[in-house]
Amino acid sequence: MNSVSLMGRLTRDPELRYTANTQMANARFVVAVNRKLSKEKRQEAENNGYPTADFISCMAWGKTAENIGNYFHKGNRIAITGHIQTGSYENQQGQRIYTTDVVVDSFDFVESNSSGSTDTNQGYSNPADLGMSGQESFDSELPF
């Protein structure tokens, strides 16, 4: 099973583009997702210069891409479900670069633009919603 559920904040505005041949919308964006750390471990990590968030590269297609591109901006909270897709390309120096992205199948608005409140649950989902899955805490296994 290849299923991903994330909730975090956009690090910049999504890049909304359209393919040349079919004019299908595609959007690329990065979501900053806080690591699940206790208050003490988060403070310790910050004091020692360790990251407390992961930055996840995401992409969306079609109406999902258009809606994300039109309604989300830097700093907005978003909840997404999707799947991991790997790929590779050759850069200008001839080196093979490997990529890992989350392809968004559905998303939800986590906050309202007008009131700033959270958990409004006004979302858009593709019919093929993969569902949400929880993530276990691994605090005890972290080296800091």
N, C-alpha and C positions, 0 to 999 in steps of 0.2 A: 504494500500500500504506500502511495506517495501522496501525503496530505500534510499541509502546513496551515497553522492558524497563528496570526500575529496581531498584536495591538501596539501601536506606537505613534510617533509623530513624524511627519514629513520633514526631511532635512532641507529641502528646497522645493520650489514649485515643480510640479510634474512637467516633463517635456512631452507635449502632445504633438504627434506627427501623423502623416498619412502616407501609406505606401504609394509608390509611383504608379504601379500597374493597376491595382484594384481600388485604390483610394480607401483602404481599410485603416481605421484609426488604430494607433498604438501609442501607449504612454509608458515612459520610464520614470521611476522615482526611487528614492531611498527612504526607508522607514527606520528610525532610531527606536530600538526596543530595549527598555531597561532590563538588565539582568536581575534575576530573582535573588536578591541578597538581603540578609538581615540588616537592620540599621547599623549595627556595629561593624559588620563586614563591609558594608557600603562605605562607611566613613574611613575604615582602614584602607580600602582600595583607593579611595580618592586621595588620602594622605600620601600614599606610596606611588601615585601616578598610574595606577592600574585602571583600565576601562571599566565603567559600570553600565555600559550599554553596548549593544551590537548594532551594526549598521547593515541592513538587509536590502540588497538590490532587488527591485521588483519591476515587473512589466505587465501590462494589460493590453487587451485587444478589443476591437469592436466598440459596442456601446459602453462596455465597462470602462474602456480607455477614455472615451469621450466624457463620460460622467466624472471620472476621477480628474481628468484634465480641466474640466470646466468648474468643478465645485470644491476642489481641494487646493490649498496653498501651503507654503512653508509654515511649519509650526502646528498645523491642524492635526488632530488625533484621528486615526483611522483604524478600523479592525478589518483584516482581510483573511480570506481562506483561499488556498490555492495549492499548487504543487511545485516541486523543485524541478528545474530544468538545467542541465549542464550543456555547455557548448565550448567551442574554441574558434579562434580566428588567428590570422597571421598579421602582426603589426607592421609598421613601415620599416622596421629594422630587420624584418624577416623572422622574428621570434614567434613561436606558437604561444598564444595567450589563452588560458583556460578560464571559463566563466561559470558562475553559479547564480541563477536568478530564481526568484519565486514568481511563477506565472499566476496572476490573480484570476480566480474563478468567480469570486463574489467579494463584496465589501459592504461595510456598514459605516454610517456617520456616527461618530462617538460623541460629538458635541454639536451644538446648534450655533450657527453663525450669529444669529440675532441676540441670543441671551447669554451665550458663553456657558450654558449649563451642559452637563455631561449625561451620557447614557440616554439620549433621546430615542434611539433605536429607529431612526428614519433612514432606512437603508435601501440599497439596490442590490439584488442578487440575481445571478443567472439561474435558470431553471435547474441546471446541473450542480446545485450547491453541494459541496462535499461535506459540510458539517464542521463543527468545532471539536477540537480535542484539547485536553488539558496538558500542561507541561509540569513535570515533577521538579521539585527543588533539589538542586545538587550542591547546596551551600557547604555541606560537610566534606565534599570532595575537592573544593577549590583550594589552591595553595596559599591563599592569603585570607 
